[in-house]
Amino acid sequence: MIEYIQGEIAEITPTYAILDNNNIGYYINISLNTYGELSDKKQCKLYIHEAIREDAYVLYGFINKAERQLFLHLISVSGIG
């Protein structure tokens, strides 16, 4: 399990960021809150939640552990996740 990814922001939009870590570009889905915190930075550290499904491997990134924990609570509710 990935705890966090730290690296240079190669690209950022309100819905995703691409982090360059050791010449590997990670496509990470982010929230608007995280986007607001990162929009003027060149380097960052994102706390990660990995969603491994039959048809997809998705990374979700959060600016801090509290935001990630809130996300985990939301997806644990039946009908939301």
GROMACS elastic network, one bead per residue, 0.5 to 0.9 nm:
[ bonds ]
;  ai    aj funct       b0    kb
    1    48     6  0.88534   500
    1    49     6  0.83994   500
    1    50     6  0.73256   500
    2     5     6  0.75410   500
    2    47     6  0.82859   500
    2    48     6  0.62572   500
    2    49     6  0.73934   500
    2    50     6  0.72436   500
    3    46     6  0.86292   500
    3    47     6  0.58845   500
    3    48     6  0.55856   500
    3    49     6  0.75964   500
    4    45     6  0.66321   500
    4    46     6  0.54022   500
    4    48     6  0.51087   500
    4    49     6  0.85468   500
    4    61     6  0.80947   500
    4    62     6  0.89671   500
    5    19     6  0.78381   500
    5    21     6  0.74898   500
    5    26     6  0.85373   500
    5    44     6  0.83045   500
    5    45     6  0.56942   500
    5    46     6  0.54703   500
    5    47     6  0.66459   500
    5    48     6  0.70902   500
    5    61     6  0.85356   500
    6    19     6  0.75143   500
    6    20     6  0.82725   500
    6    21     6  0.66685   500
    6    43     6  0.74839   500
    6    44     6  0.56735   500
    6    46     6  0.63381   500
    6    47     6  0.87315   500
    7    10     6  0.89248   500
    7    19     6  0.56985   500
    7    20     6  0.54452   500
    7    22     6  0.80072   500
    7    42     6  0.85784   500
    7    43     6  0.55622   500
    7    44     6  0.57923   500
    7    45     6  0.65937   500
    7    46     6  0.88581   500
    8    18     6  0.85021   500
    8    19     6  0.55547   500
    8    20     6  0.51492   500
    8    21     6  0.67749   500
    8    41     6  0.88718   500
    8    42     6  0.57511   500
    8    44     6  0.65005   500
    8    45     6  0.89172   500
    9    12     6  0.69372   500
    9    17     6  0.69990   500
    9    18     6  0.60665   500
    9    20     6  0.62932   500
    9    38     6  0.87240   500
    9    41     6  0.76556   500
    9    42     6  0.53951   500
    9    43     6  0.56581   500
    9    44     6  0.69648   500
   10    17     6  0.76191   500
   10    18     6  0.54684   500
   10    19     6  0.56258   500
   10    20     6  0.60410   500
   10    25     6  0.77992   500
   10    42     6  0.80981   500
   11    16     6  0.82994   500
   11    17     6  0.56694   500
   11    18     6  0.50998   500
   11    19     6  0.72843   500
   12    15     6  0.79511   500
   12    16     6  0.59943   500
   12    18     6  0.63242   500
   12    19     6  0.86780   500
   12    35     6  0.76932   500
   12    38     6  0.83500   500
   12    39     6  0.73872   500
   13    16     6  0.53763   500
   13    17     6  0.62337   500
   13    30     6  0.87340   500
   13    35     6  0.72286   500
   13    39     6  0.84322   500
   14    17     6  0.81407   500
   14    30     6  0.72945   500
   14    31     6  0.70996   500
   14    32     6  0.57219   500
   14    33     6  0.89568   500
   14    34     6  0.85570   500
   14    35     6  0.55865   500
   14    36     6  0.81454   500
   14    39     6  0.88695   500
   15    28     6  0.86331   500
   15    29     6  0.58450   500
   15    30     6  0.53512   500
   15    31     6  0.62552   500
   15    32     6  0.69579   500
   15    35     6  0.76157   500
   16    27     6  0.68678   500
   16    28     6  0.54584   500
   16    30     6  0.50030   500
   16    31     6  0.78477   500
   16    35     6  0.80860   500
   16    60     6  0.86524   500
   16    61     6  0.85633   500
   17    26     6  0.79514   500
   17    27     6  0.60271   500
   17    28     6  0.53140   500
   17    29     6  0.64879   500
   17    30     6  0.67614   500
   17    35     6  0.82414   500
   17    61     6  0.84902   500
   18    25     6  0.59442   500
   18    26     6  0.52703   500
   18    28     6  0.60987   500
   18    29     6  0.87825   500
   19    24     6  0.79173   500
   19    25     6  0.54149   500
   19    26     6  0.51505   500
   19    27     6  0.68336   500
   19    28     6  0.76095   500
   19    43     6  0.84927   500
   19    44     6  0.82642   500
   20    23     6  0.58177   500
   20    24     6  0.54762   500
   20    26     6  0.64647   500
   21    24     6  0.53099   500
   21    25     6  0.64633   500
   21    26     6  0.76065   500
   22    25     6  0.83769   500
   26    59     6  0.83245   500
   27    58     6  0.84004   500
   27    59     6  0.71292   500
   27    60     6  0.88582   500
   28    46     6  0.88814   500
   28    48     6  0.83841   500
   28    58     6  0.75251   500
   28    59     6  0.50508   500
   28    60     6  0.54023   500
   28    61     6  0.57856   500
   29    58     6  0.77890   500
   29    59     6  0.61383   500
   29    61     6  0.59435   500
   29    62     6  0.87749   500
   30    33     6  0.81566   500
   30    34     6  0.61486   500
   30    35     6  0.67167   500
   30    59     6  0.88334   500
   30    60     6  0.59329   500
   30    61     6  0.51906   500
   30    62     6  0.63817   500
   30    63     6  0.87274   500
   31    34     6  0.52177   500
   31    35     6  0.62213   500
   31    36     6  0.86844   500
   31    60     6  0.85681   500
   31    61     6  0.78051   500
   31    62     6  0.72143   500
   31    63     6  0.89903   500
   32    36     6  0.61136   500
   32    37     6  0.86871   500
   33    36     6  0.51974   500
   33    37     6  0.65138   500
   33    38     6  0.88612   500
   33    62     6  0.85425   500
   33    63     6  0.80667   500
   33    67     6  0.89534   500
   34    37     6  0.51321   500
   34    38     6  0.62260   500
   34    39     6  0.85191   500
   34    46     6  0.87896   500
   34    61     6  0.79990   500
   34    62     6  0.59820   500
   34    63     6  0.52903   500
   34    64     6  0.85873   500
   34    67     6  0.88452   500
   35    38     6  0.51300   500
   35    39     6  0.57186   500
   35    63     6  0.86275   500
   36    39     6  0.55247   500
   36    40     6  0.83200   500
   37    40     6  0.75941   500
   37    41     6  0.81176   500
   37    63     6  0.73637   500
   38    41     6  0.52954   500
   38    42     6  0.80159   500
   38    43     6  0.84600   500
   38    44     6  0.72921   500
   38    63     6  0.82156   500
   39    42     6  0.85346   500
   41    44     6  0.70996   500
   44    63     6  0.84662   500
   45    61     6  0.89513   500
   45    62     6  0.85907   500
   45    63     6  0.71042   500
   45    64     6  0.86793   500
   46    60     6  0.87863   500
   46    61     6  0.52326   500
   46    62     6  0.52449   500
   46    63     6  0.53243   500
   46    64     6  0.71364   500
   47    60     6  0.81262   500
   47    61     6  0.54070   500
   47    62     6  0.50543   500
   47    63     6  0.63759   500
   47    64     6  0.62271   500
   47    65     6  0.64037   500
   47    68     6  0.70506   500
   48    59     6  0.64871   500
   48    60     6  0.55639   500
   48    62     6  0.64677   500
   48    65     6  0.89191   500
   48    68     6  0.75441   500
   49    58     6  0.83529   500
   49    59     6  0.59170   500
   49    60     6  0.51302   500
   49    61     6  0.65467   500
   49    62     6  0.83609   500
   49    68     6  0.73086   500
   49    71     6  0.89843   500
   49    72     6  0.83552   500
   50    57     6  0.72934   500
   50    58     6  0.59195   500
   50    60     6  0.64490   500
   50    61     6  0.89302   500
   51    56     6  0.78860   500
   51    57     6  0.59152   500
   51    58     6  0.50843   500
   51    59     6  0.63464   500
   51    60     6  0.78297   500
   52    55     6  0.82306   500
   52    56     6  0.62314   500
   52    58     6  0.64344   500
   52    59     6  0.86926   500
   53    56     6  0.51153   500
   53    57     6  0.61070   500
   53    58     6  0.82038   500
   54    57     6  0.81856   500
   60    68     6  0.86168   500
   61    64     6  0.88750   500
   61    68     6  0.76657   500
   62    65     6  0.70930   500
   62    66     6  0.85908   500
   62    67     6  0.61052   500
   62    68     6  0.56799   500
   63    66     6  0.86220   500
   63    67     6  0.70372   500
   63    68     6  0.80679   500
   64    67     6  0.56502   500
   64    68     6  0.66706   500
   64    69     6  0.89296   500
   65    68     6  0.50432   500
   65    69     6  0.60973   500
   65    70     6  0.86797   500
   66    69     6  0.50417   500
   66    70     6  0.62926   500
   66    71     6  0.87100   500
   67    70     6  0.51610   500
   67    71     6  0.63505   500
   67    72     6  0.87719   500
   68    71     6  0.50559   500
   68    72     6  0.62776   500
   68    73     6  0.87430   500
   69    72     6  0.50240   500
   69    73     6  0.62869   500
   69    74     6  0.86990   500
   70    73     6  0.50924   500
   70    74     6  0.62714   500
   70    75     6  0.88005   500
   71    74     6  0.50839   500
   71    75     6  0.62705   500
   71    76     6  0.86251   500
   72    75     6  0.53137   500
   72    76     6  0.62126   500
   73    76     6  0.52387   500
   73    77     6  0.69040   500
   74    77     6  0.56212   500
   74    78     6  0.89151   500
   74    80     6  0.67970   500
   74    81     6  0.68985   500
   75    78     6  0.76131   500
   75    79     6  0.84562   500
   75    80     6  0.57758   500
   76    79     6  0.88054   500
   76    80     6  0.75665   500
   76    81     6  0.62079   500
   77    80     6  0.57134   500
   77    81     6  0.64732   500
   78    81     6  0.66026   500
